[in-house]
Amino acid sequence: MDSFDIDDKCPHKDCNGKFIKTELDGSCSCHISPPCSHCCHGQIECDTCGFEHDSMDDHKSSLANAMPDQYIRKIKTFDDLKKGTFDYLTKPGTYYFMTYTGYYPDDWTAEDLKSKFNTCFGYTDFSMKDGIFNIKVYTD
């Protein structure tokens, strides 16, 4: 099987496209056990003709190729967030909670904000003031 990577030229005849990473259905669970299979098992496809290639078939041993993009990119800081929109940072806690802090739209209520997080195990340290929020959500 041929090996392809992101930004490689598409092998199809008369195609000048390059491979890009596609997003999988499902959700990331890196907050529980990083890196998760959702982030590591991606596909790449041609940005011109749509030819798909499963990147995990290559079994690349390079650590840089095995790492999901979210660990290679610049770490997001509070200064990177957009005020007036729903944008937040995730701060890992211990094995049973996550802390989220960020901005929310001016017209949101506390219930609007809480509905954006899975609070089925409960939450604590909730605050909303001047467009900035903080919430600690129990995960297990």
KENUSE-701335 format. One line per 2 residues: number of its first residue (from 1); for each residue x, y, z of C-alpha. Coordinates in steps of 0.001 Angstrom, whole numbers, plus 500000, padded with zeros to 6 digits. Layout:
<rs>
NUM = X Y Z | ...;
</rs>
This chain:
<rs>
1 = 500000 500000 500000 | 501303 503472 499179;
3 = 502046 505804 502044 | 500660 509345 501969;
5 = 500826 512209 504418 | 499266 515660 504801;
7 = 500385 518043 502011 | 501545 515142 499767;
9 = 500531 515388 496095 | 497501 513315 495087;
11 = 498508 510214 493057 | 495507 510361 490720;
13 = 496286 511144 487117 | 495452 514723 486053;
15 = 494929 515825 489678 | 497063 518611 491114;
17 = 495547 518435 494600 | 497220 517728 497909;
19 = 496169 515705 500935 | 494444 517404 503872;
21 = 493229 515929 507180 | 489496 515258 507466;
23 = 487489 515310 510690 | 485888 512107 511984;
25 = 482384 511825 513392 | 482228 511424 517129;
27 = 483846 513298 519962 | 487247 513739 521512;
29 = 487961 512119 524874 | 491479 513518 525340;
31 = 490298 515124 528588 | 490022 511589 530004;
33 = 492956 509812 528359 | 495031 511738 525800;
35 = 495606 511215 522987 | 492271 509540 522246;
37 = 491472 507313 519276 | 489197 510003 517812;
39 = 492148 512354 517461 | 494660 509715 516334;
41 = 492556 507784 513816 | 491986 510280 511079;
43 = 491755 510126 507357 | 493397 512278 504785;
45 = 491806 513184 501481 | 492679 515117 498359;
47 = 491481 518714 498502 | 490746 518650 494749;
49 = 489343 515244 493716 | 488314 513868 497133;
51 = 490490 510701 497021 | 490596 509319 500590;
53 = 493399 507499 502348 | 493276 506073 505880;
55 = 496379 507512 507534 | 496468 504740 510158;
57 = 497113 502141 507447 | 500602 503564 507122;
59 = 501601 502617 510698 | 504107 505422 510873;
61 = 506440 505225 513822 | 507425 508887 513953;
63 = 506172 510521 517144 | 505470 513764 515285;
65 = 503209 511933 512821 | 501446 510029 515601;
67 = 500589 513137 517602 | 497205 514761 516944;
69 = 497274 518327 515626 | 495961 519730 518913;
71 = 499254 518815 520628 | 501457 520269 517900;
73 = 499750 523629 517509 | 500348 526667 519683;
75 = 498762 526350 523096 | 495636 528506 523329;
77 = 495709 531223 525984 | 493010 533473 527434;
79 = 494262 536285 525171 | 493372 534119 522136;
81 = 489694 533910 523141 | 487043 536072 521456;
83 = 485156 538285 523893 | 481381 538417 523395;
85 = 481230 534894 521929 | 481116 531450 523515;
87 = 484828 530655 523646 | 486698 528937 526465;
89 = 489820 527189 527710 | 489846 523715 529200;
91 = 491988 523217 532274 | 492458 519600 533332;
93 = 491889 518936 536985 | 492285 515605 538738;
95 = 490849 512420 537315 | 487277 513404 538190;
97 = 486790 517032 537068 | 487604 519590 534365;
99 = 487633 523366 534750 | 486407 525598 531942;
101 = 486953 529334 531815 | 486200 531803 529054;
103 = 483743 534226 527503 | 479998 534004 526885;
105 = 477593 536204 524862 | 476054 539109 526791;
107 = 472475 537850 526365 | 473131 534396 527886;
109 = 471701 533283 531217 | 473369 530894 533661;
111 = 471190 528070 532320 | 472265 528816 528728;
113 = 475896 528542 529757 | 475508 525411 531891;
115 = 473700 523668 529014 | 476934 523827 526969;
117 = 478692 521447 529366 | 477922 517869 530399;
119 = 476964 518445 534012 | 475303 515062 534612;
121 = 477807 514311 537421 | 477451 517817 538840;
123 = 479443 521017 538896 | 480886 523503 541361;
125 = 482722 526847 541426 | 480324 528353 538868;
127 = 480607 532075 538215 | 479493 534517 535500;
129 = 480456 538176 535553 | 481123 540822 532903;
131 = 481144 538287 530061 | 483641 535916 531734;
133 = 482688 532553 533219 | 484303 529774 535234;
135 = 482847 526326 535912 | 484289 523133 537361;
137 = 482484 520085 535938 | 482711 516609 537452;
139 = 483464 514026 534754 | 483203 510740 536680;
</rs>
